[in-house]
């Protein structure tokens, strides 16, 4: 299993608007583009910077080719978010590969 993780640092003044954007734009787009994707959103519990909340959006797939699609459209959607929210929405992404233990 692979996880494409995007961490969002969201200014607390726009959290509700950002969540609406995620529900209306980001998540539906990814689900339309990639079959059998599982999308989950988590709040990061560590406080990194006062006045901001961090969220981790994790998209789980089993086909490594799906990571290319996610990476391409993630960049487009993140640019859209930056146009909407400016520097109140900062991001970074990483790709994880599940490691079997034992």
Residue frames as qw, qx, qy, qz and C-alpha x, y, z in Angstrom:
[[0.000, 0.891, 0.454, 0.000, 0.00, 0.00, 0.00],
 [0.394, 0.214, 0.003, 0.894, 1.14, 3.54, -0.75],
 [0.130, -0.830, -0.453, 0.297, 0.09, 6.75, 0.96],
 [0.307, 0.482, 0.119, 0.812, 0.29, 10.15, -0.67],
 [0.363, -0.673, -0.479, 0.431, 0.30, 12.53, 2.27],
 [0.194, 0.589, 0.073, 0.781, -0.24, 16.27, 2.04],
 [0.377, -0.509, -0.519, 0.574, 0.15, 18.25, 5.23],
 [0.049, 0.745, 0.289, 0.600, -1.69, 21.56, 5.33],
 [0.293, -0.295, -0.445, 0.793, -0.85, 24.36, 7.78],
 [0.051, -0.672, -0.546, -0.498, -4.08, 26.37, 7.91],
 [0.000, 0.212, -0.299, 0.930, -4.50, 29.75, 9.56],
 [0.027, 0.348, 0.849, -0.397, -7.24, 29.44, 12.16],
 [0.284, 0.436, 0.136, -0.843, -9.19, 32.33, 10.56],
 [0.526, 0.341, -0.453, -0.634, -9.91, 30.27, 7.42],
 [0.216, -0.134, 0.963, -0.093, -10.32, 26.72, 8.78],
 [0.552, 0.417, 0.604, -0.396, -14.06, 26.50, 8.00],
 [0.532, 0.713, -0.165, -0.426, -13.62, 27.86, 4.46],
 [0.118, 0.526, -0.825, -0.171, -10.68, 25.52, 3.87],
 [0.386, 0.040, 0.900, -0.198, -12.67, 22.49, 5.06],
 [0.616, 0.589, 0.315, -0.417, -15.45, 23.44, 2.63],
 [0.380, 0.711, -0.490, -0.333, -12.87, 23.72, -0.15],
 [0.130, -0.315, 0.940, 0.009, -11.52, 20.28, 0.74],
 [0.482, 0.269, 0.780, -0.295, -15.03, 18.75, 0.71],
 [0.559, 0.707, 0.219, -0.374, -16.12, 20.47, -2.51],
 [0.451, 0.795, -0.368, -0.171, -12.91, 20.43, -4.55],
 [0.006, -0.608, 0.794, -0.031, -9.92, 18.45, -3.34],
 [0.474, -0.092, 0.850, -0.210, -11.46, 15.19, -2.13],
 [0.741, 0.477, 0.364, -0.302, -14.08, 14.79, -4.90],
 [0.466, 0.755, -0.407, -0.217, -11.47, 15.49, -7.58],
 [0.073, -0.483, 0.872, -0.041, -9.11, 12.85, -6.23],
 [0.575, 0.104, 0.763, -0.276, -11.91, 10.31, -5.88],
 [0.692, 0.632, 0.107, -0.331, -13.03, 10.98, -9.47],
 [0.368, 0.750, -0.532, -0.139, -9.50, 10.60, -10.86],
 [0.148, 0.379, -0.901, 0.148, -8.29, 7.55, -8.95],
 [0.806, -0.230, -0.380, -0.391, -10.39, 4.42, -8.56],
 [0.854, -0.296, -0.395, 0.167, -10.18, 2.54, -5.26],
 [0.272, 0.428, -0.375, 0.776, -8.61, 5.47, -3.43],
 [0.506, -0.664, -0.526, 0.165, -9.17, 5.95, 0.27],
 [0.180, 0.575, -0.119, 0.790, -8.97, 9.57, 1.45],
 [0.566, -0.633, -0.478, 0.224, -8.70, 10.42, 5.13],
 [0.114, 0.736, -0.139, 0.652, -8.13, 13.73, 6.89],
 [0.684, -0.434, -0.452, 0.374, -6.46, 14.02, 10.29],
 [0.127, -0.954, 0.115, -0.246, -5.75, 16.95, 12.56],
 [0.645, 0.263, -0.494, 0.521, -2.09, 16.97, 13.59],
 [0.572, -0.734, -0.362, 0.044, -2.12, 17.26, 17.36],
 [0.592, -0.271, -0.078, 0.755, 1.28, 18.96, 17.78],
 [0.110, 0.964, 0.168, -0.171, 1.14, 22.75, 17.80],
 [0.715, 0.196, 0.158, 0.652, 3.73, 23.94, 15.31],
 [0.169, 0.180, 0.030, 0.969, 2.81, 27.60, 15.12],
 [0.098, 0.471, 0.608, -0.632, 0.28, 29.53, 17.21],
 [0.382, 0.533, 0.028, -0.755, -2.76, 30.67, 15.23],
 [0.523, 0.355, -0.626, -0.457, -2.51, 27.76, 12.80],
 [0.809, -0.115, 0.516, -0.256, -3.77, 24.19, 12.74],
 [0.114, 0.424, -0.813, -0.383, -2.07, 21.41, 10.80],
 [0.857, 0.172, 0.283, -0.394, -3.99, 18.74, 8.94],
 [0.186, -0.333, 0.860, 0.337, -2.75, 15.60, 7.23],
 [0.790, 0.351, 0.018, -0.502, -4.68, 14.41, 4.17],
 [0.317, -0.341, 0.869, 0.169, -3.73, 10.81, 3.45],
 [0.767, 0.374, -0.158, -0.497, -4.68, 9.13, 0.19],
 [0.542, -0.297, 0.786, 0.031, -4.16, 5.38, 0.18],
 [0.749, 0.479, -0.251, -0.383, -3.69, 3.44, -3.07],
 [0.849, -0.212, 0.475, 0.097, -2.33, 0.03, -4.05],
 [0.751, 0.507, 0.242, 0.348, -1.20, 0.82, -7.60],
 [0.475, -0.447, 0.067, 0.755, 2.04, 2.84, -7.76],
 [0.243, 0.341, 0.487, 0.767, 0.91, 4.36, -11.08],
 [0.204, -0.830, -0.498, -0.148, -1.90, 6.09, -9.18],
 [0.488, -0.613, -0.112, 0.612, 0.74, 8.10, -7.32],
 [0.317, 0.048, 0.373, 0.870, 1.67, 9.89, -10.57],
 [0.117, -0.636, -0.563, -0.515, -1.96, 10.93, -11.09],
 [0.463, -0.780, -0.372, 0.196, -2.30, 12.07, -7.50],
 [0.510, -0.381, 0.057, 0.769, 0.98, 14.00, -7.64],
 [0.201, 0.274, 0.452, 0.825, 0.01, 15.78, -10.87],
 [0.246, -0.681, -0.487, -0.489, -3.45, 16.83, -9.75],
 [0.552, -0.635, -0.348, 0.414, -2.38, 17.55, -6.18],
 [0.391, -0.153, 0.102, 0.902, -0.09, 20.27, -7.56],
 [0.057, -0.429, -0.475, -0.766, -2.95, 21.77, -9.57],
 [0.466, -0.703, -0.514, -0.156, -5.33, 21.71, -6.61],
 [0.561, -0.498, -0.234, 0.619, -2.74, 23.15, -4.22],
 [0.233, 0.083, 0.224, 0.943, -2.14, 26.03, -6.65],
 [0.273, -0.589, -0.524, -0.551, -5.90, 26.60, -6.65],
 [0.573, -0.665, -0.430, 0.211, -5.90, 26.67, -2.84],
 [0.475, -0.268, -0.047, 0.837, -3.02, 29.14, -2.79],
 [0.031, 0.331, 0.378, 0.864, -4.97, 31.37, -5.17],
 [0.452, -0.652, -0.499, -0.351, -7.97, 31.20, -2.85],
 [0.671, -0.697, -0.224, 0.114, -6.28, 31.34, 0.57],
 [0.212, 0.870, -0.335, 0.293, -2.85, 32.85, -0.12],
 [0.338, 0.422, -0.727, 0.423, -0.24, 32.38, 2.58],
 [0.590, -0.319, 0.410, -0.618, -2.90, 31.28, 5.07],
 [0.970, 0.066, 0.178, -0.155, -2.65, 27.79, 3.52],
 [0.103, 0.696, -0.702, -0.110, 0.83, 26.25, 3.39],
 [0.974, 0.037, 0.084, -0.206, 1.52, 22.67, 2.31],
 [0.064, 0.563, -0.805, -0.177, 4.07, 19.97, 1.77],
 [0.930, 0.097, -0.065, -0.348, 3.60, 16.46, 0.40],
 [0.137, -0.496, 0.857, 0.023, 5.32, 13.13, 0.79],
 [0.823, 0.109, -0.422, -0.365, 4.85, 9.60, -0.52],
 [0.462, -0.440, 0.711, -0.295, 4.92, 6.67, 1.89],
 [0.661, 0.171, -0.686, -0.252, 5.33, 2.98, 1.13],
 [0.817, -0.451, 0.138, -0.332, 3.99, 0.47, 3.63],
 [0.242, 0.496, -0.818, 0.161, 6.70, -1.65, 5.22],
 [0.870, -0.258, -0.351, -0.233, 5.77, -5.14, 6.36],
 [0.247, -0.641, 0.630, -0.362, 7.10, -6.00, 9.80],
 [0.769, -0.234, 0.532, -0.264, 8.09, -9.47, 10.90]]
